Structures are given as C-alpha cells and as structure tokens.
Amino acid sequence: MAPEKIVATKFDAAGNPTRSRPVCAYPAEAVYNGSGDINDAANFSCRTPKLQERTVTPSDLVNIRNSLTQRTLMLPNR
C-alpha cells in the first residue's frame, strides 16, 4: 500500500533538522493546521482541495480541437 505522506526534512550545516514538511500524495496538499511551529511537519495535514465544477462551452471545444490539430501537424509521425 502506498504511503499517504512522506516527511521531508531540511538540515543545517551541522546536521541539525531546521524544517520538516509532509509531501502528500497527489492531489492532496500540505496545509498548516493553524497552531504550533510552522517548521514542524506534525503541524500540517494532507488535504485534498475541492475541485470546482466547470461548464464546457462551445469555444472550449473549438480550442481543444485546434490544439489537437496543431499537435497532429507538429508530430506527423505519431
């Protein structure tokens, strides 16, 4: 099973830890809990942001089609 997060740590020249942060599995992001030392990973949580719903318009479809056409023209051996 894949880990939910990995803690990354920055060390100073003497080898002492100066900062740690969780590295969250995509699409989650590290978010400060609001209290405690901002340099300690224990004060952060991995949270997945809510995606905004978006309506696809006819102009979006034209832009997508044009982009795909340009890609085909630029990469004829695909």
Secondary structure, 3 states (H helix, E strand, C coil): CCCCEEEEEEECCCCCEEEEEEEECCCCEEEECCCCCCCCHHHEEEECCCCCCCCCCHHHHHHHHHHHHHHHHHCCCC
